[in-house]
Amino acid sequence: MKYSQLFGRTRKSQKQYESKNQTLLQQAGFVDQVSAGVYAFLPLGLRVLNKISNIVREEMNAIGGQEVLLSALVPQELWEKTNRWNLDVAFKTELNNGGKFALGWSHEEVISTIAQQYIQSYKDLPFAPYQIQTKFRNEARAKSGIMRGREFLMKDMYSFHVDQTDLDAFYERAKDAYFRVFSRVGLGDRTFVTFASGGVFAKFSHEFQTLSDAGEDTIYLQRDKNIAINKEVLTDEVLAELGVRRDELEEVKAIEVGNIFKLGSRFSEGLDVKFLDEKGAQQFPVMGCYGIGPSRVMGTVVECLSDEKGMVWPKEIAPYAVHLIDIGEGARGQAEFVYESLKKRGVEVLWDDRDLRAGEKFADADLIGIPLRVVVSERNGKMLEVKERSEGEVRVIELEALSAFV
């Protein structure tokens, strides 16, 4: 992509928003705020968001997940079967013919109703459909940039099992898959599975919390035992169960980037989903729920990995692999050769082909945060300057060595 043709570029305005991720993402032309908690993703931002979603998709598929796409409009009667129609979280609408719907903020009711049509016996279980879909929540505190929105992208998976033992086994596989996701997006070394409230479903749920001063949650760590506990469940009983003393704990701020729950049979019972077991008796399947927000993960990466110059994208989710810059009119032809050569080799390249001073181009490259900067200049002839965004060292290499270096 030539930067001169890109829709959505860096902005000269240095407006500082409440959150770092909103400030940097808007300045760099990745997102645009439509209203509080509602964002449009521009080409650079959408490339990052899609790459995060694809990582999530790959890891869910690897444990047997099957992708679906469920309706965003959910009729009132489904919510009423599980006593969730009157929750304040929902955006609601009424059709001209009087039908009432809520925009989907969660999809247990929808997927369970569909599953009811395809489950006859224990031989039809287990299965784990998931979707990556826009969710709508009437968030009272729409702040923190794209990390807390009223409209946001969510991967929600729902697993159905013959019994608790089967659910427990799949739950652990899902937990491992989540760790792989966070490792691949660059957050693995600072993300902890955290004991949290299970609400009406179970004693505990598990949150995936990424350490950050920008976090709204308080968790307590025992690093040697790799145990993290949400403040909301920090009781003497829980500490005793986990084998941890209060004086061992470190209080930290964290961002919740994912969560998983054991739902039991609440939704299958509420929606009358049944199967015949091996003895021919009717049973309710037990369920699990697994959520992760790609847009929230994107904002968290910015909060955790950016520096004073701008964003620093990990290679697997960067919008492009190479940020190509030409300096001086005499370098334009060589820059175009480098651009076309890398593209032919399948390398994603953003070429800043604008007629600007070198300093302006370098500042924009640092703000955008693509992993590798390649500079073609009249001064260096056929030699190229290469610099990794996460490092300060500038190296000079031959043009022929660039593809191997990338």
Phi and psi in degrees as a GROMACS rama.xvg file:
@    title "Ramachandran Plot"
@    xaxis  label "Phi"
@    yaxis  label "Psi"
@TYPE xy
-85.4737  130.559  LYS-2
-62.5601  -30.9589  TYR-3
-64.1304  -21.0243  SER-4
-102.968  -1.84928  GLN-5
-73.3701  133.336  LEU-6
-85.3325  117.009  PHE-7
96.9574  100.8  GLY-8
-124.692  178.489  ARG-9
-63.7021  148.995  THR-10
-108.711  143.161  ARG-11
-72.8167  -27.0886  LYS-12
-62.097  133.587  SER-13
-104.616  32.2039  GLN-14
-57.6938  132.248  LYS-15
-102.586  120.291  GLN-16
-91.4508  175.755  TYR-17
-61.8809  -34.3305  GLU-18
-113.431  146.585  SER-19
-62.3148  -41.6706  LYS-20
-63.374  -39.4764  ASN-21
-67.69  -41.8709  GLN-22
-58.4879  -51.7931  THR-23
-72.2546  -42.0667  LEU-24
-65.7274  -35.5829  LEU-25
-76.106  -41.5004  GLN-26
-61.7611  -35.6183  GLN-27
-85.4345  -4.67241  ALA-28
79.1742  29.9091  GLY-29
-91.0578  -36.2324  PHE-30
-138.802  166.251  VAL-31
-139.553  130.141  ASP-32
-78.3076  123.242  GLN-33
-86.3965  -43.7785  VAL-34
-160.466  179.19  SER-35
-57.8159  119.957  ALA-36
79.9208  8.24561  GLY-37
-131.019  121.691  VAL-38
-130.016  145.504  TYR-39
-98.1319  138.459  ALA-40
-99.6145  119.905  PHE-41
-84.9283  173.371  LEU-42
-50.3674  -46.0746  PRO-43
-64.2479  -44.0837  LEU-44
-66.4687  -38.6099  GLY-45
-67.5692  -33.6867  LEU-46
-61.6876  -42.936  ARG-47
-65.0897  -47.6626  VAL-48
-59.5762  -42.2529  LEU-49
-66.119  -36.4688  ASN-50
-68.6616  -38.6623  LYS-51
-63.6749  -44.2859  ILE-52
-61.2891  -39.0555  SER-53
-67.6276  -35.1343  ASN-54
-63.3773  -46.095  ILE-55
-59.6125  -44.6916  VAL-56
-59.5729  -46.5818  ARG-57
-60.8203  -41.6827  GLU-58
-73.6651  -33.7676  GLU-59
-69.4736  -40.9992  MET-60
-62.2943  -35.5067  ASN-61
-65.8836  -22.8018  ALA-62
-104.524  12.4796  ILE-63
100.857  6.31484  GLY-64
-67.2795  148.767  GLY-65
-124.967  123.65  GLN-66
-77.8958  137.501  GLU-67
-133.431  176.98  VAL-68
-139.349  113.319  LEU-69
-96.0146  164.581  LEU-70
-69.4911  142.212  SER-71
-80.1621  -29.7651  ALA-72
-87.4993  122.594  LEU-73
-121.545  122.005  VAL-74
-67.7425  151.795  PRO-75
-54.5991  -39.5315  GLN-76
-64.4898  -30.0845  GLU-77
-68.9583  -44.5981  LEU-78
-62.4509  -36.0825  TRP-79
-67.9424  -28.1109  GLU-80
-64.9265  -24.0458  LYS-81
-114.66  13.9051  THR-82
59.4541  40.2552  ASN-83
-120.783  10.0343  ARG-84
-68.8513  -34.4444  TRP-85
-92.3444  10.8289  ASN-86
-70.6623  140.179  LEU-87
-68.0299  -16.1728  ASP-88
-68.7091  -19.7099  VAL-89
-86.5046  139.915  ALA-90
-89.2367  129.059  PHE-91
-119.999  152.728  LYS-92
-144.505  154.536  THR-93
-123.958  130.97  GLU-94
-79.4791  165.357  LEU-95
-60.296  -30.249  ASN-96
-86.3058  5.0685  ASN-97
98.3486  -9.07694  GLY-98
-67.8243  138.829  GLY-99
-112.475  139.917  LYS-100
-136.519  158.454  PHE-101
-120.507  140.815  ALA-102
-68.7382  134.534  LEU-103
-62.5975  117.053  GLY-104
-104.614  -13.6704  TRP-105
-162.31  158.758  SER-106
-130.65  28.9659  HIS-107
-60.2525  -42.1839  GLU-108
-64.8637  -43.8496  GLU-109
-66.3067  -49.8562  VAL-110
-68.9805  -33.1929  ILE-111
-67.9716  -39.1049  SER-112
-64.3276  -39.7637  THR-113
-67.2688  -45.2433  ILE-114
-58.9702  -33.0595  ALA-115
-54.935  -30.765  GLN-116
-80.481  -13.9792  GLN-117
-117.694  -0.901337  TYR-118
-105.381  117.607  ILE-119
-113.171  -46.7084  GLN-120
-133.661  175.56  SER-121
-59.7661  -21.9477  TYR-122
-69.3535  -16.7125  LYS-123
-86.3067  -1.92515  ASP-124
-117.951  153.098  LEU-125
-88.1499  167.327  PRO-126
-152.573  160.177  PHE-127
-143.852  83.1468  ALA-128
-74.1022  146.62  PRO-129
-142.619  161.658  TYR-130
-139.876  158.916  GLN-131
-121.395  106.996  ILE-132
-146.274  154.404  GLN-133
-69.9444  130.397  THR-134
-110.124  153.654  LYS-135
-126.992  121.658  PHE-136
-135.493  135.207  ARG-137
-77.5681  71.5023  ASN-138
-72.5197  120.462  GLU-139
-70.1773  -28.934  ALA-140
-119.771  72.601  ARG-141
-79.5186  92.6736  ALA-142
-146.525  -167.893  LYS-143
63.1968  32.2119  SER-144
62.0493  -137.075  GLY-145
-80.1633  4.15883  ILE-146
-83.6974  -17.4847  MET-147
-143.134  98.5699  ARG-148
-122.986  167.359  GLY-149
-88.5936  -20.9993  ARG-150
-134.374  124.808  GLU-151
-157.451  162.007  PHE-152
-89.0326  135.885  LEU-153
-138.48  137.222  MET-154
-98.1852  117.846  LYS-155
-123.345  125.686  ASP-156
-117.952  144.722  MET-157
-130.889  121.509  TYR-158
-107.559  144.659  SER-159
-121.496  133.114  PHE-160
-139.898  157.688  HIS-161
-73.7505  -29.4222  VAL-162
-158.098  175.73  ASP-163
-64.4681  -36.0554  GLN-164
-61.9293  -43.2215  THR-165
-66.8774  -40.2775  ASP-166
-61.2669  -45.3622  LEU-167
-58.3355  -40.9205  ASP-168
-66.5131  -44.3479  ALA-169
-67.4921  -37.4531  PHE-170
-57.3046  -42.1355  TYR-171
-68.0509  -36.649  GLU-172
-65.2488  -39.0677  ARG-173
-65.1446  -39.8388  ALA-174
-59.8664  -44.5357  LYS-175
-63.5894  -39.5552  ASP-176
-63.6285  -37.244  ALA-177
-64.1784  -41.4979  TYR-178
-61.23  -37.6528  PHE-179
-64.8132  -39.2236  ARG-180
-58.9299  -50.6875  VAL-181
-68.7268  -30.2895  PHE-182
-66.36  -42.7484  SER-183
-69.1673  -28.8691  ARG-184
-89.7421  2.97381  VAL-185
95.5931  9.04171  GLY-186
-111.625  7.33946  LEU-187
-61.9959  -36.7198  GLY-188
-78.1105  -6.42025  ASP-189
-127.28  12.6103  ARG-190
-112.205  132.153  THR-191
-124.678  139.362  PHE-192
-76.1911  129.628  VAL-193
-124.405  130.54  THR-194
-68.8938  127.508  PHE-195
-139.364  177.364  ALA-196
-66.7336  135.791  SER-197
-89.5926  0.253615  GLY-198
58.9405  -135.013  GLY-199
-84.5994  -5.66379  VAL-200
-90.4993  -43.0933  PHE-201
-157.297  170.076  ALA-202
-63.3299  -43.5095  LYS-203
-128.684  148.714  PHE-204
-110.471  176.411  SER-205
-126.787  123.194  HIS-206
-100.675  152.483  GLU-207
-108.084  110.381  PHE-208
-111.449  128.004  GLN-209
-102.398  124.199  THR-210
-64.0342  126.948  LEU-211
-166.213  138.963  SER-212
-65.4653  -18.0127  ASP-213
-82.2406  -3.90994  ALA-214
-69.1764  149.08  GLY-215
-95.2581  -12.7302  GLU-216
-98.9031  148.933  ASP-217
-109.642  124.784  THR-218
-126.225  164.088  ILE-219
-122.818  126.268  TYR-220
-106.76  141.379  LEU-221
-119.318  93.9111  GLN-222
-64.8242  -38.9428  ARG-223
-62.1443  -35.8514  ASP-224
-95.4604  -0.465245  LYS-225
55.4328  44.5776  ASN-226
-114.54  133.251  ILE-227
-129.483  140.033  ALA-228
-132.263  128.154  ILE-229
-69.7444  142.859  ASN-230
-54.5044  -31.6841  LYS-231
-66.6525  -19.4404  GLU-232
-119.039  17.234  VAL-233
-78.7346  88.742  LEU-234
-124.985  163.702  THR-235
-61.1927  -35.4377  ASP-236
-64.0849  -45.066  GLU-237
-65.4821  -42.947  VAL-238
-59.9259  -42.1083  LEU-239
-65.087  -40.2519  ALA-240
-64.1452  -35.6072  GLU-241
-89.4992  -6.0689  LEU-242
70.6372  41.4169  GLY-243
-128.823  141.949  VAL-244
-99.9854  151.58  ARG-245
-61.3034  -37.3042  ARG-246
-73.0688  -5.14306  ASP-247
-89.7268  -11.9886  GLU-248
-88.6975  145.712  LEU-249
-113.438  123.841  GLU-250
-84.489  128.697  GLU-251
-140.999  160.028  VAL-252
-93.2138  146.511  LYS-253
-151.965  158.395  ALA-254
-108.26  125.979  ILE-255
-76.2681  116.132  GLU-256
-107.961  -6.6777  VAL-257
-171.075  161.46  GLY-258
-154.543  152.504  ASN-259
-135.542  144.407  ILE-260
-133.819  147.689  PHE-261
-97.2297  111.687  LYS-262
-85.7827  -15.5679  LEU-263
66.9149  -141.025  GLY-264
-113.398  17.5023  SER-265
-56.9175  -48.122  ARG-266
-77.7365  -35.9038  PHE-267
-66.8341  -35.6035  SER-268
-70.8439  -45.4836  GLU-269
-61.7821  -30.2152  GLY-270
-108.564  9.34361  LEU-271
57.5627  48.8253  ASP-272
-93.8916  120.74  VAL-273
-134.873  159.762  LYS-274
-142.969  162.784  PHE-275
-94.5435  126.873  LEU-276
-80.8395  -174.456  ASP-277
-62.8399  -21.7048  GLU-278
-95.1354  2.0759  LYS-279
85.2607  10.4465  GLY-280
-92.3008  146.019  ALA-281
-77.1319  136.044  GLN-282
-135.684  157.183  GLN-283
-96.0209  128.061  PHE-284
-64.8906  148.843  PRO-285
-94.3714  148.63  VAL-286
-126.257  156.201  MET-287
-127.458  155.727  GLY-288
-132.234  137.52  CYS-289
-140.477  111.878  TYR-290
-118.021  142.58  GLY-291
-152.034  134.784  ILE-292
-103.641  105.739  GLY-293
-55.7196  -38.1467  PRO-294
-69.3008  -37.8262  SER-295
-67.5385  -38.4587  ARG-296
-60.5545  -41.3572  VAL-297
-60.0013  -47.2515  MET-298
-63.3594  -36.2478  GLY-299
-66.5455  -39.9848  THR-300
-58.4096  -43.0539  VAL-301
-64.3215  -43.5675  VAL-302
-61.3596  -38.601  GLU-303
-90.1447  -31.5092  CYS-304
-111.835  -2.97761  LEU-305
-78.8398  164.798  SER-306
-130.087  -167.049  ASP-307
-67.8536  -15.9803  GLU-308
-95.5741  -22.1852  LYS-309
154.564  -152.164  GLY-310
-87.2294  155.745  MET-311
-134.093  95.3789  VAL-312
-82.9216  132.834  TRP-313
-60.7396  152.599  PRO-314
-60.3529  -37.0519  LYS-315
-70.9643  -20.2498  GLU-316
-121.561  4.0638  ILE-317
-62.927  145.935  ALA-318
-62.3826  -34.5248  PRO-319
-140.484  158.142  TYR-320
-82.8552  -32.4807  ALA-321
-130.826  134.965  VAL-322
-107.442  106.278  HIS-323
-93.89  131.748  LEU-324
-129.147  131.644  ILE-325
-110.044  141.894  ASP-326
-125.147  118.004  ILE-327
93.4607  143.105  GLY-328
-59.6243  -34.4535  GLU-329
-68.2849  -12.4266  GLY-330
-93.9876  -7.52969  ALA-331
-62.1974  -43.5667  ARG-332
-64.2297  -42.3815  GLY-333
-67.3378  -36.8274  GLN-334
-62.413  -40.3882  ALA-335
-65.7525  -36.9375  GLU-336
-63.5791  -44.5188  PHE-337
-61.8528  -43.5548  VAL-338
-58.7539  -49.897  TYR-339
-69.0306  -35.9675  GLU-340
-64.5028  -44.327  SER-341
-67.137  -40.6634  LEU-342
-59.9673  -41.3461  LYS-343
-63.0831  -26.7022  LYS-344
-90.6959  8.52102  ARG-345
80.345  16.2773  GLY-346
-88.9594  130.494  VAL-347
-78.9481  121.523  GLU-348
-127.319  133.387  VAL-349
-107.91  115.013  LEU-350
-103.579  116.255  TRP-351
-81.685  91.7087  ASP-352
-97.639  16.5256  ASP-353
-76.6879  155.052  ARG-354
-88.6518  76.7326  ASP-355
-127.309  164.667  LEU-356
-66.5588  153.212  ARG-357
-57.134  -41.0495  ALA-358
-60.8922  -38.9356  GLY-359
-66.8311  -41.077  GLU-360
-66.0824  -41.4761  LYS-361
-64.1905  -40.9112  PHE-362
-63.7251  -41.2781  ALA-363
-66.4337  -37.8309  ASP-364
-63.1721  -41.5173  ALA-365
-65.62  -39.4247  ASP-366
-65.1083  -44.8708  LEU-367
-68.656  -37.4865  ILE-368
84.3411  21.9979  GLY-369
-65.291  140.492  ILE-370
-57.2355  -36.923  PRO-371
-128.089  127.058  LEU-372
-103.749  130.321  ARG-373
-121.266  125.348  VAL-374
-114.869  127.552  VAL-375
-108.907  124.862  VAL-376
-140.357  155.013  SER-377
-60.2514  -35.867  GLU-378
-62.0597  -35.9931  ARG-379
-93.7193  -0.435268  ASN-380
61.3692  -126.222  GLY-381
-89.3085  2.91064  LYS-382
-86.3648  150.901  MET-383
-119.11  143.189  LEU-384
-94.0635  128.59  GLU-385
-124.909  141.938  VAL-386
-148.439  129.715  LYS-387
-80.1851  137.32  GLU-388
-60.094  -31.8077  ARG-389
-84.6987  -2.37131  SER-390
-126.364  161.825  GLU-391
-95.5694  -16.4491  GLY-392
-73.2553  132.264  GLU-393
-105.506  126.092  VAL-394
-113.277  152.28  ARG-395
-114.034  123.726  VAL-396
-130.664  163.863  ILE-397
-77.194  151.221  GLU-398
-56.3448  -39.546  LEU-399
-65.2719  -20.9829  GLU-400
-91.1076  -5.13953  ALA-401
-64.6753  -47.0462  LEU-402
-59.1099  -42.8747  SER-403
-66.6593  -37.0432  ALA-404
-64.983  -43.1599  PHE-405
